Amino acid sequence: MLSVTAARLLVRQFKKDLQFGLDDWLILPALIISLSWPILNIMTVRVGGGGKHLYDVTYHELAMSNWTGTFAKLNFYVAQGFIKLSITSFNMRLTGLSSRKWMYAHWAFFGVIAAFTTTAVFLVTFQCVPVAAGFDSIATGKLETAPKCLTEAQVNHPLTIWNTVMDFMLLFVPVIVLWKVQIPWSTKIRLFLLFSVGAVCCFAAVMRQVSQQRLNTDFTYNYTALVYWSLADLGMSLIVASLPVLSSVILGCGLATRKSNRPSGYSSSLSRFKAAGSHASGPNPDLASKNSQEGIMRQDEVELQYHNRDPTGVEDIEMNRNNILGFAR
């Protein structure tokens, strides 16, 4: 997780033609939180009885596993939220110029991810009344009346299903865009293979849901399978979030956004995808031929309208950009 994300940030920082964006900023908290998740689970194994049969676990170990396990769940859902926000931000760059419908869809999905993360934190934190009963088994034992708690199935199963569905939705966005864009099939196949790594995340998310079903009995022992699939889901999600940026290094036909060399009349928020061998100044037959073999071409239709609005004779040129297709350089 650390090496891939660090490589992604280094490519962004030191490649002169690439631009640091919101997706890169969002991946930073995702990485920090994701790295703390294994630490919490190691603590569960070392001091909380994780991996032991329930009849071999002491009361002290059970109390510790309750603490570390609850914080690990919070950690997992928040990390997944930041990773998905980062991927969605990149998809905004990918499709932002093709149509407003794409942008509306991305912002709506942005809200869905924020709602998912907020809901997950709320449900895990306030799973029991009083709240301390969800974290501290010893405090629970001192209560005069039994706490009222939602079951693990009521909390984790809906969240896991929601998380899995969002994984599949994020996977299909670049697939749809790559299917429609006009590039050589050899390049399409290479990029499809690259993005197929995202299917591993979806598979891990499904297996994580299956592993949760086994926690109903001997949960301290069956807990290890859940950890394996959760780590696979978390780790592969971070890798998938960084692959579009690293694709220029891996395949030589990257999907990394570039800095703008255009006049100030163009919007600074333009998303640009790297087209191998493409040029900012306009179409060139030689470069276009090279693009068709190596990269993703940018096709713009630009309409210039002249208006003399100033009575003093100062000329104003209004530039309307229409029908900007797919991948922008």
Phi, psi and omega per residue, in radians:
M1 nan -0.818 -3.081
L2 -1.177 -0.784 -3.066
S3 -1.158 -0.743 -3.121
V4 -1.171 -0.785 3.139
T5 -1.169 -0.673 3.092
A6 -1.110 -0.711 3.098
A7 -1.094 -0.697 3.109
R8 -1.063 -0.799 -3.120
L9 -1.204 -0.610 3.102
L10 -1.169 -0.705 3.096
V11 -1.074 -0.768 3.113
R12 -1.081 -0.734 -3.003
Q13 -1.316 -0.712 -2.951
F14 -1.831 -0.168 3.005
K15 -1.472 2.079 -2.974
K16 -1.103 -0.522 -3.053
D17 -1.588 0.149 3.135
L18 -1.919 2.645 -3.042
Q19 -2.078 2.247 3.077
F20 -1.237 2.255 -3.058
G21 -2.298 -3.019 -3.098
L22 -1.075 -0.634 3.132
D23 -1.088 -0.577 3.110
D24 -1.273 -0.663 3.110
W25 -1.162 -0.656 -3.108
L26 -1.252 -0.457 -3.118
I27 -1.295 -0.351 -3.131
L28 -1.140 -0.942 3.077
P29 -1.109 -0.561 3.096
A30 -1.065 -0.730 3.133
L31 -1.153 -0.796 -3.106
I32 -1.075 -0.800 -3.126
I33 -1.188 -0.666 -3.137
S34 -1.138 -0.626 3.129
L35 -1.226 -0.485 3.116
S36 -1.384 -0.340 -3.136
W37 -1.102 -0.834 3.090
P38 -1.073 -0.568 3.130
I39 -1.076 -0.774 3.119
L40 -1.102 -0.658 -3.133
N41 -1.309 -0.549 3.028
I42 -1.125 -0.687 3.076
M43 -1.098 -0.651 3.123
T44 -1.088 -0.688 3.134
V45 -1.271 -0.726 -3.046
R46 -1.281 -0.745 -3.036
V47 -2.114 -0.081 -3.066
G48 -1.966 0.092 3.096
G49 1.377 0.229 3.107
G50 -1.094 2.307 -3.108
G51 1.639 -0.221 3.089
K52 -1.594 2.719 2.990
H53 -1.202 2.601 -3.026
L54 -1.026 -0.598 -3.121
Y55 -1.291 -0.161 3.085
D56 -1.733 -0.040 -3.066
V57 -1.603 2.343 3.095
T58 -1.429 2.910 3.108
Y59 -1.103 -0.656 3.126
H60 -1.131 -0.779 3.120
E61 -1.103 -0.685 3.131
L62 -1.111 -0.695 3.113
A63 -1.145 -0.718 3.127
M64 -1.161 -0.694 3.133
S65 -1.149 -0.544 3.097
N66 -1.151 -0.753 3.089
W67 -1.076 -1.021 -3.031
T68 -1.152 -0.658 -3.133
G69 -1.138 -0.707 3.130
T70 -1.159 -0.772 3.109
F71 -1.166 -0.576 3.092
A72 -1.134 -0.682 3.094
K73 -1.105 -0.804 3.084
L74 -1.016 -0.778 -3.134
N75 -1.035 -0.793 -3.085
F76 -1.080 -0.850 -3.070
Y77 -1.201 -0.634 3.107
V78 -1.193 -0.732 3.101
A79 -1.075 -0.776 3.110
Q80 -1.074 -0.653 3.110
G81 -1.078 -0.814 3.138
F82 -1.150 -0.665 3.122
I83 -1.103 -0.784 -3.123
K84 -1.183 -0.624 3.065
L85 -1.115 -0.678 3.113
S86 -1.126 -0.779 3.132
I87 -1.129 -0.713 3.112
T88 -1.112 -0.679 3.099
S89 -1.096 -0.677 3.081
F90 -1.171 -0.700 3.110
N91 -1.086 -0.511 3.049
M92 -1.087 -0.723 3.079
R93 -1.144 -0.627 -3.069
L94 -1.173 -0.698 -3.025
T95 -2.096 0.091 -2.996
G96 -1.081 -0.500 -3.098
L97 -1.647 -0.128 -3.057
S98 -1.368 -0.688 3.105
S99 -2.919 2.762 3.088
R100 -1.234 -0.473 -3.138
K101 -1.054 -0.699 3.104
W102 -1.073 -0.781 -3.112
M103 -1.124 -0.727 3.090
Y104 -1.062 -0.730 -3.141
A105 -1.115 -0.724 -3.131
H106 -1.154 -0.753 3.136
W107 -1.166 -0.621 3.071
A108 -1.118 -0.733 3.121
F109 -1.182 -0.595 3.044
F110 -0.981 -0.789 3.114
G111 -1.150 -0.651 3.110
V112 -1.099 -0.739 3.137
I113 -1.135 -0.758 3.109
A114 -1.074 -0.696 3.106
A115 -1.149 -0.711 3.108
F116 -1.061 -0.829 -3.104
T117 -1.124 -0.776 3.132
T118 -1.100 -0.759 3.135
T119 -1.102 -0.736 -3.135
A120 -1.093 -0.799 3.128
V121 -1.084 -0.727 -3.120
F122 -1.141 -0.822 -3.083
L123 -1.157 -0.725 -3.133
V124 -1.207 -0.709 -3.096
T125 -1.223 -0.758 -3.073
F126 -1.852 0.653 3.129
Q127 -1.159 -0.522 -3.104
C128 -2.148 2.700 2.991
V129 -2.174 1.993 0.066
P130 -1.253 2.805 -3.042
V131 -1.058 -0.648 -3.091
A132 -1.039 -0.440 -3.117
A133 -1.166 -0.415 3.119
G134 -1.388 -0.226 -3.101
F135 -1.994 -0.618 -2.944
D136 -2.137 1.872 3.141
S137 -1.200 -0.569 3.140
I138 -1.158 -0.758 3.095
A139 -1.106 -0.606 3.118
T140 -1.110 -0.694 -3.130
G141 -1.171 -0.350 -3.130
K142 -1.563 -0.097 -3.121
L143 -1.271 2.540 3.123
E144 -1.287 -0.566 3.102
T145 -2.124 2.636 -3.123
A146 -1.158 2.397 3.118
P147 -1.215 2.718 3.057
K148 -1.734 2.060 -3.056
C149 -2.275 2.558 2.933
L150 -1.303 2.544 3.112
T151 -1.290 2.856 3.095
E152 -1.056 -0.647 3.130
A153 -1.120 -0.678 -3.128
Q154 -1.223 -0.492 -3.106
V155 -1.633 -0.955 -2.955
N156 -1.423 -0.616 -3.086
H157 -1.115 -0.848 3.085
P158 -1.072 -0.677 3.137
L159 -1.153 -0.702 3.132
T160 -1.164 -0.727 3.098
I161 -1.102 -0.788 3.107
W162 -1.027 -0.782 3.138
N163 -1.097 -0.722 -3.130
T164 -1.158 -0.753 3.126
V165 -1.065 -0.722 3.119
M166 -1.151 -0.599 3.066
D167 -1.042 -0.806 3.138
F168 -1.126 -0.695 -3.142
M169 -1.118 -0.749 3.118
L170 -1.162 -0.554 3.131
L171 -1.176 -0.623 -3.027
F172 -1.356 -0.378 -3.094
V173 -1.062 -0.985 3.127
P174 -1.132 -0.512 3.110
V175 -1.120 -0.781 3.123
I176 -1.096 -0.773 -3.110
V177 -1.145 -0.790 -3.128
L178 -1.153 -0.540 3.126
W179 -1.177 -0.621 -3.064
K180 -1.497 -0.522 -3.057
V181 -1.227 2.529 -3.083
Q182 -1.600 1.672 3.061
I183 -2.399 2.842 3.140
P184 -1.014 2.531 -3.115
W185 -1.108 -0.510 3.091
S186 -1.078 -0.719 3.097
T187 -1.212 -0.696 3.116
K188 -1.040 -0.785 -3.094
I189 -1.113 -0.723 3.122
R190 -1.092 -0.722 -3.137
L191 -1.249 -0.637 3.077
F192 -1.092 -0.720 3.099
L193 -1.091 -0.673 3.129
L194 -1.113 -0.811 -3.105
F195 -1.338 -0.236 3.102
S196 -1.146 -0.283 3.054
V197 -1.040 -0.516 3.103
G198 -1.073 -0.445 3.104
A199 -1.143 -0.480 3.098
V200 -1.109 -0.688 3.083
C201 -1.049 -0.778 -3.130
C202 -1.111 -0.717 3.118
F203 -1.129 -0.755 3.124
A204 -1.099 -0.660 3.122
A205 -1.135 -0.684 3.107
V206 -1.145 -0.776 -3.133
M207 -1.167 -0.532 3.072
R208 -1.124 -0.685 3.093
Q209 -1.125 -0.697 3.110
V210 -1.127 -0.719 -3.125
S211 -1.127 -0.569 3.135
Q212 -1.151 -0.494 3.136
Q213 -1.127 -0.458 -3.071
R214 -1.465 -0.096 -3.126
L215 -1.349 -0.107 -3.134
N216 -1.164 -0.449 3.121
T217 -2.221 2.383 3.093
D218 0.851 0.990 -2.965
F219 -1.151 -0.506 3.130
T220 -1.202 -0.533 3.127
Y221 -1.425 -0.809 -3.129
N222 -1.285 -0.150 -3.134
Y223 -1.037 -0.551 -3.053
T224 -1.113 -0.672 3.124
A225 -1.115 -0.677 3.096
L226 -1.113 -0.670 3.126
V227 -1.119 -0.754 -3.127
Y228 -1.030 -0.860 -3.084
W229 -1.278 -0.556 3.085
S230 -1.172 -0.714 3.106
L231 -1.148 -0.703 3.088
A232 -1.089 -0.752 3.123
D233 -1.090 -0.822 -3.093
L234 -1.187 -0.817 -3.107
G235 -1.139 -0.795 -3.134
M236 -1.189 -0.549 3.087
S237 -1.104 -0.739 3.092
L238 -1.121 -0.701 3.131
I239 -1.136 -0.790 -3.141
V240 -1.076 -0.660 3.130
A241 -1.120 -0.451 -3.099
S242 -1.684 -0.269 -3.060
L243 -1.051 -0.725 3.130
P244 -1.013 -0.629 3.132
V245 -1.274 -0.676 -3.103
L246 -1.425 -0.129 -3.076
S247 -1.086 -0.539 3.119
S248 -1.138 -0.499 3.106
V249 -1.490 -0.667 -3.058
I250 -1.320 -0.843 -3.036
L251 -1.951 -0.211 -3.105
G252 1.317 0.241 3.103
C253 -2.461 1.162 -2.899
G254 -1.264 2.921 3.056
L255 -2.099 0.769 -3.084
A256 -1.774 2.406 -3.102
T257 -1.309 2.531 -3.058
R258 -1.963 2.798 3.057
K259 -1.267 2.652 -3.105
S260 -1.570 2.323 3.024
N261 -1.917 0.260 -3.073
R262 -1.503 2.866 3.125
P263 -1.063 2.852 -3.090
S264 -1.148 -0.274 3.105
G265 -1.142 -0.312 3.101
Y266 -1.526 2.559 -3.120
S267 -1.095 2.345 3.136
S268 -1.246 -0.246 -3.108
S269 -1.586 0.139 -3.139
L270 -1.001 2.286 3.066
S271 -1.567 2.392 -3.070
R272 -2.285 2.336 3.080
F273 -1.889 2.527 -3.093
K274 -1.212 2.147 3.011
A275 -1.941 2.050 -3.007
A276 -1.068 2.088 3.105
G277 1.449 0.061 -3.111
S278 -1.357 2.822 -3.022
H279 -2.292 2.560 -3.022
A280 -1.373 -0.402 -2.937
S281 -1.446 -0.202 3.099
G282 2.438 -3.082 -3.056
P283 -1.210 2.445 3.073
N284 -2.401 2.194 -3.044
P285 -0.993 -0.758 -3.109
D286 -1.142 -0.780 -3.127
L287 -1.199 -0.642 3.119
A288 -1.085 -0.692 3.097
S289 -1.102 -0.717 3.117
K290 -1.135 -0.695 3.135
N291 -1.076 -0.720 -3.064
S292 -1.115 -0.395 3.137
Q293 -1.659 -0.533 -2.941
E294 -1.968 -0.493 -2.951
G295 -2.473 -2.738 -3.100
I296 -1.967 2.061 -3.061
M297 -1.397 2.573 2.999
R298 -1.747 2.285 3.114
Q299 -2.145 2.012 -3.132
D300 -2.041 2.519 2.880
E301 -1.996 2.050 -3.089
V302 -2.032 2.218 3.118
E303 -1.923 2.173 3.124
L304 -1.852 2.239 3.109
Q305 -2.106 2.328 -3.106
Y306 -1.748 2.245 3.091
H307 -2.352 2.206 3.049
N308 -1.702 1.521 -3.045
R309 -1.604 -0.434 -3.041
D310 -1.491 2.157 3.142
P311 -1.085 -0.391 -3.132
T312 -1.376 -0.103 3.101
G313 1.778 -0.027 3.121
V314 -1.256 2.271 -3.012
E315 -1.605 2.478 3.130
D316 -2.114 2.233 3.113
I317 -1.910 2.139 3.124
E318 -1.805 2.254 -3.087
M319 -1.933 2.097 3.104
N320 -1.925 2.198 3.116
R321 -1.759 2.153 -3.130
N322 -2.249 2.670 3.000
N323 0.929 0.855 3.095
I324 -1.470 2.175 -2.934
L325 -1.798 2.228 2.828
G326 0.986 -2.137 -3.029
F327 -1.358 2.179 3.061
A328 -1.768 2.575 -3.037
R329 -1.229 nan nan
